[in-house]
């Protein structure tokens, strides 16, 4: 758990990483017996009473473990924010909302468009359900469209920052200026091969610019959704380090 005092109110953040899970595919690379969907993370930002969750996994089982973790925090979940429209960031939201029915799933209007495509019968039938048979909720929920770029958490601004194309179009990160936190979604990776399947040379430049946008926020901590290691929490450090291999923004993992 990390905390920073701002006036009389303290904000905390913590990260839940779900383990990698098997993916059912028929075109395994030679010599490979099992393909795994890499571990992914969800971030809980909380005040004295309320909390905001950022991203919400794929399967019912993953989301069940996530919602147990959120419930154990004792906080009142008001909002789930999806950084972008890929299914592995919001398919689990319906499971979380069953436990916290008064919470709202929100995203930018452009992200909701991508969600609509990802949750379409065609996308589910051709991509998601074959890979995770029987594991994805039958009642997927799309986000409400945000009308402004700020989510309030007990007087603190959680600011939506558009990043353009990173691992897909119209991605965002969530910036919490009062504690120097950036929840980067899939703009930044940790030890996992980047998803380049939706990019081209032009949009990969957009992705590099997105990292510059994050760096310009001078965050003390950057949370990456893709994580190669299982961690319960990430400790904030001052400053931002950039790994030379893929320009990931760095924070220490413990
Ligand atoms: Zn993604």
Boltz pocket constraint, residues with backbone or C-beta under 6 A from the ligand:
constraints:
  - pocket:
      binder: B
      contacts: [[A, 84], [A, 86], [A, 167], [A, 168], [A, 186]]
      max_distance: 6.0
